[in-house]
Amino acid sequence: MVDASLTLAASLAEVTRARAWALEQARAAGLGEDDVFALELALAEALTNVVRHAYGGQAPDRGGEDIVLGLRVDADELRITVTDWGHAAPPAQAPEIDLDEPRTGGYGLFLLEQLMDEVRVSPGDGEGTILQMHRRLGVDRP
Amino acid sequence: MDVSTEVEGDVTVVSVTGDVEAGSAPELRDRLDALLADGAQRFVIDLGGVRFMDSAGIATLVQLFKRVRIGHGDVRLCSLQPGVEKIFRLVRLHRVFDTHPDRAAAVASFAAV
């Protein structure tokens, strides 16, 4: 079982580092390949979104403590919490995927909703945003 | 991430190795843009060396797809690892891109047109 957190600066290189960290935690916790895939991709999408949109692609002067990632793995569920202190943006609607005119962006939230059983976005304490995601483990999905 | 290219007849084969994510996708996009500027229209993207791809990687390939379609070219993918195949399915683009088990089959698919 895992109950760990990682503090990150707002940069895409840090997203890669967080993904590697989570992968290690997930493998150590014995997660199945489908669940590992969901964790890794959801983290990449969620953290990239924070770096690009909440922080506008620029790391603020917070001493490299811009994002706190929480990861909790119990026997039958995975919980991810992403806390930032950037600009809160209203949660976008997941777009419809149009096969005749495929989009060149906007897949992030759609993917989070596909990968997780629950995705909740709430305002942080005074500033920023808290993203909470939850996935039941070991469940066969289409 | 590493990107290498080879030309087989009128098909440009782009082999990608490593993770294609928000941090690395711009480099792939720049390489593809340069190939398009040189007149390439028929692409095989060999993803055999890619274990992880996020939506930035997907967006880069969709961009290429849309640009070559204007000139009646096409993009075929090959050698997808399970995680990459899964993200294409999740965003339902497995029905947009022709995928092939290996590079030879992907290149040969252009000859059949």
Chai-1 contact restraints between the chains, C-beta under 6 A:
chainA,res_idxA,chainB,res_idxB,connection_type,confidence,min_distance_angstrom,max_distance_angstrom,comment,restraint_id
A,L12,B,A22,contact,1.0,0.0,6.0,A-B,restraint_1
A,L12,B,G23,contact,1.0,0.0,6.0,A-B,restraint_2
A,T16,B,G23,contact,1.0,0.0,6.0,A-B,restraint_3
A,F37,B,G83,contact,1.0,0.0,6.0,A-B,restraint_4
A,A44,B,E21,contact,1.0,0.0,6.0,A-B,restraint_5
A,A44,B,D54,contact,1.0,0.0,6.0,A-B,restraint_6
A,T48,B,A22,contact,1.0,0.0,6.0,A-B,restraint_7
A,I97,B,V91,contact,1.0,0.0,6.0,A-B,restraint_8
A,I97,B,R92,contact,1.0,0.0,6.0,A-B,restraint_9
A,L99,B,R95,contact,1.0,0.0,6.0,A-B,restraint_10
A,L99,B,V96,contact,1.0,0.0,6.0,A-B,restraint_11
A,P102,B,V62,contact,1.0,0.0,6.0,A-B,restraint_12
A,P102,B,V96,contact,1.0,0.0,6.0,A-B,restraint_13
A,T104,B,A59,contact,1.0,0.0,6.0,A-B,restraint_14
A,T104,B,V62,contact,1.0,0.0,6.0,A-B,restraint_15
A,T104,B,Q63,contact,1.0,0.0,6.0,A-B,restraint_16
A,G105,B,A59,contact,1.0,0.0,6.0,A-B,restraint_17
A,Y107,B,S55,contact,1.0,0.0,6.0,A-B,restraint_18
A,Y107,B,V91,contact,1.0,0.0,6.0,A-B,restraint_19
A,G108,B,S55,contact,1.0,0.0,6.0,A-B,restraint_20
A,L111,B,S55,contact,1.0,0.0,6.0,A-B,restraint_21
A,Q114,B,L90,contact,1.0,0.0,6.0,A-B,restraint_22
